[in-house]
Amino acid sequence: MRRVCLLPAAVMMVALVLTGCSHYGFSASVKTHISSVAIPVLENETVEFAIGQELTDALIEGFSDDSSLRVVGEDEAESILRGTVVRYSRPVLSYDAGGSPREYKVSVVAKLSYEDLTNGTVVWEDEITGWAVYSASGESGELATEEEAQERALEKLAQDVLSRTVQAW
């Protein structure tokens, strides 16, 4: 009977499990002096009702989930994220063989600025877009409605804003 030494295999398995469970995030080990952010309701220059509030909610959720910055009211914040939803569109992305729309692309564009309130400086200012595609036929495995695509577009936009805000750390 052959004996096999399991120690090297066990060490390798432990190493793989530990590295596989490692976490990568934007929360830096060296943080700035800013620990909180206020996110007032964004203005809405589009005809899409409540899109400013919906993006605000997505931003608050994204920052809260990340926990790099504590979301607080303006009176206690060390930084503030302000902005306006400036464009909402839903153009046809592709057509089927009969000329009917097959896919639509929902895009949400916001002009945003992030300001350090402790020293009164604008950290960044930009126009950021979130988008998602949905199927007009509602095929399995795809986003089936404009509302689902809008939600996904807002989530992507909020994630980009979060990354932009904390990546310099």
N, C-alpha and C positions, 0 to 999 in steps of 0.2 A: 504494500500500500504506500502511496506517495503522500508526503506531508506538504502542505502548502502553508507558507507563512502569511497570515491574514493581516498582520500589523501594517505593512505598507499600504495595503488596499484600504484598511480602515482609516488610516491617516489621510489618504487621498480623498475618501468620501467625506470626512469631516471638513477638510479644506474646501471642497466643492460646495458643500452645504453652507458653510460660513460665507464664502464669497458670493454665492447665489442669493443669499438673503441680505446682502449689503444694500444700503439705501443711498440713492443719489437724489439730491434735491438742491434747490436754490438757497436754502437756509445756510448761510455761510458761517464758518467758525469765527470769522472776524466780522463783527457787525458794526454798523455805523452808530452814531449817536441817536438815530431815529428808531423808536420802538413802537410807534402807533401811527395810524392813518385814519383820516376821516374821508368818507365817500358820500358826499351829498348827492341827491337825486340828479342824474344827468338831464340836461335839457334835450328836447326833441324837436328837430327841424324837419321831420319827415311827416308823411300822412299816416304812417303806421302807428295806430293808437297804442300808447303805453310802452313803446319800445325803450324809451329813456328809463323808465322804472324797471323794466325787465333786465336791461343791461346793468343797471345799478345793483339789482339783486344778484346777478351772476358775478359781478365784481366782489361784492361783499362775501358771497359764499366762497369764491376762490381764495381771497385773502384770509378768510377765517379758517378754511381747510388747511392752507399752507402754514399758518401761524408764524411766519417770519415777522409780520407786523400785526399788532393788535388793532382791530377795527373799533374805533371809538367815535364819539360825537366831536364836532368841530371845536368846541370849547376846551377839550382836553387833548386834542391831537397835536403831534409833533410834525405831521406832514398831512397833505391833503391831495386828493385826486379829484380833479374837476374836468368836466367836459360836456360835449354835445354830440348827440347822434345826428350826423349830417346827411346820411344817405341810407336808404333801404331799397334794395332791388331784388327782383325775381325773374331774370331773363331765362328764356328757353336755352338749355345747354345742348340738347340734341333732339333729333326728330326720328320717328320710325320710318319704315319704308313707304308708308301711306301718307307721310307728311304731317302726321300728328305729333305734338310734343311728347317726347319720351322722358326727358329729364329737365329739371329746373335747378338753377343755382341761386340760393338765397345768400345775399351779401348785406352785411351791416357795417357801416363805416362810421367811426367816431373820432372827433378831434378831442384829444385829451392832454392834460398837463398835470405833472406831479411836482408839487412844491414842498420844499423843506421850510416849515414854518418857524423853526428855531433860528434860522439865519435869513429868512426871507428870499431864498434863491429858488429859481425854477430848476429842478434836477433834469427833467426832460419834458419835451412837448412834441407831439406827433399826431398824425392821422393813422389810425390802426383799423384794419379790416378783419372781420371774421366771416367765414362762409361755410356753406354745406350744400350738398347736392341731394335732391330727393327725386324719386321715381314717380312719374305721373300715373303709372299702372299699379303702384304699390306692391311691386314684386317682393317676394320673401327675402329677408336679409338686408333690405335697403330701407332708407328713410322713406316713409310712405306719404307724409303730409308736409305742407308748408310749415305748419306749426312745429313739427319735429325738427325740420331743417333749421328753422329760426332759432330754436332752443340750442341746437348744436353749434350754430354760428356764433351765438352769444357766449357759449361756453369757451369756444376757441378764442374769441376776441378777449375774454376775461383772462384766459391763461396767458396769452401774449402780453397783456398789460402787466400781469403779475410777474412774469419773467423779466420784462423790461424794467420793472421797478426794483426788483431785488437782485438782479444779475450782477450789478456792479459791486455787490458786497463780496 
